[in-house]
Amino acid sequence: MNAPEAADFADIARQLHEQSAVEDTLDSVVQLACETLASDMCGVMVVHGGSRVESAAVTNGVVAQADRLQLECREGPCLEAMEEHAIFIIRDTRTEKRWEPWCRRVVDLGVRSVLSIRLFTQQGTIGSLNVYHFSPNGFDEDDASVGAIFASHASVALAAAQTESGLRDAVDGRHVIGMAQGILMERYELTQDQSFAVLRRYSQDRNIKLRGVAQHVVQTRNLPAGADAGNDSGAATVTTTSAAAMGAAATGPASPGGADSGAARVPAVVRVRTDGPDRNR
């Protein structure tokens, strides 16, 4: 493999940062990794909440199967790269002594050599970049060094895309909640605080995310079904003439019969590992 120049990595960084959506960034990562490391195929595993791992992007179905087998076996270089904070090279899956159950199964898929690199930022582990060859001895220490540089660019791009996606979701969520508040304020003559209290109470009492309750109100102009002050002490009951009563209902149990008859109910340092993980560190 011809080692990329500094200008090549600058171009890679620009291409990765051109994508704003997480899914598009992941697709760019696997495609560019294949080109940069002259490999046959590539995939990215992503860790959620520090424990749940998923196969987030692949260049073909063989990688998807290899990822699935690794999750089934609960061991492999991709998972180990995340746990051990190291780079792992498998020169030949047919003779590899580490992760033997997984290696023997991916041999049947045609996978012969593997390079696995942790994706991370200062905030923590994002996942792992996993590159494959159909032939043995497809990767060496030089490839690992190039892969580490590529992975650092990919990690920053993925972290930025995840942050942007999270901010976009937060902004969208606030917008939906604001629209729902406006609907409740108009329909039941509530104040802004009272309308938010109603949404929050429905969210808590029915174990529905606040945004989900708000989305339902915006789409149907009604709160989620199943609430009735006559048989559910947690229901919020309002009248169009008493916003104060709504505020009380939203912050405490409604009193059956308390509403009038016209009430409207609101229903580090990279270590390249060609040996096994050090369990005694």
Helices and strands as residue ranges (DSSP letters): H 6-17, H 22-36, E 41-48, E 52-58, H 61-73, H 77-84, E 87-90, H 100-107, E 113-121, E 124-133, H 141-188, H 192-205, H 210-220, E 236-238, H 243-251, E 264-266, E 272-273
